[in-house]
Amino acid sequence: MTDQNLPKTLRQLVAKTLGTHFREVTEIIEVPIPSLGAKELLIKNKYVGINASDINCSSGRYDPTAKPPVPLGFEGLGEVVAVGSGSNTKVGQTVIYSKFGAFCDYIVLEESKAVPIPNSDPAFLTLLVSGLTASIALEKEADLTQGKTVLVTAAAGGTGQFAVQLSKLAGCHVIGTCSSDEKVEFLKSIGCDRAVNYNKEKLDDVLVKEYPKGVDVVYESIGNEILDAATKNLAVNGRLIIIGSISNYDTGNPTDIPSQSKLNIPLVLLRKSASMRGFYLLHYATDIPRHLAQLTKLFSEGKLRMNVDNGAGVPTGPFVGLEKVVDAVEYMYSKKNIGKIVVSL
């Protein structure tokens, strides 16, 4: 694509007002493409990734000072179509990246944030937010060692699929929660030792009966009853890592994330010398290159599956075009996706 053929404007999905009702608060706008700095790239997006936290961004939870219109989206995969004067990247290179405002057809990106990949397989997009969150959180907070018991909630989701597989690679026994029998089969296929469909079995009952000594590590992203069951069934010296609280993202005060725990969590932790830690990926930026290389290596060696869900099997799918991002976010909150949700542009 020559400079003469480059677009002058880009289409971008933004929050026109702040709120948790994603469809109601978002719109697509057209804005000028800024001039490239010396070390910047212009990327034509081919795929963008959907995350539970897209609603946290549209509601202003991550940045209470944000003023609409707020650009949305965290990650993309695309082709470099123009480069700044000081860039070493070649036009035509395919890259993945993580940057606020990724829900757009074109994006200007700092060259240092672009990760070259060999082709445009959307599976690579799963590595960024989803894969890195699991990989870094488990290394830094879980103290995974062979023989430990690990509980992964929302295990068939974008990041859950990584937490299951990485825990198995560490030699752990893995329990995974999910919402359907189809997801149970998927979890078994990626090595999960005990898949719990919480619409058919109560997680607390399963843990009490089958794991009387408790769970050593919990990778938790749902909240409410699932969080309570996981906390209640921690082993002595157990570790619970909070990745998110998706059950509460699309409800309540847009500037807060409500909690519906019925436990006296401090007392439960105290009795077991257990710990609860929060994890937010951006606080671990220096670890990202190493973990990205590790995940890529595992994928190339066939030791890691990176499942992608493009909504092909749902009435509103497949998710093609910027207009389908809203459908894709709602699909995530319907709890029907298996693996990472992506939208093709």
Buried (B, 14 or more C-beta within 10 A) or exposed (E): BEEEEBBEEBBBBBBBBBBBBBEEBBBBBEEEBEEBBEBBBBBBBBBBBBBBBBBBBBBBBBEEEBEBBBBBBBBBBBBBBBBBEEBEBEBEBBBBBBBBBBBBBBBBBBBEEBBEBEEBBBBBBBBBBBBBBBBBBBBBBBEBEEEBBBBBBBBBBBBBBBBBBBBBEBEBBBBBBBBBEEBBEBBEEBBBBBBBBBEEEEBBEBBBEEBEEBBBBBBBBBBBBBBBBBBBBBBEEBBBBBBBBBBBBBEBEBEEBEEBEEEEBEEBBEEBEBBBEEBEBEEBEEBBEEBBEBBBEBBEEEEBBBBBBBBEEBEEBBBEBBEBBBBBBBBBBEBBBBBBBBBBB
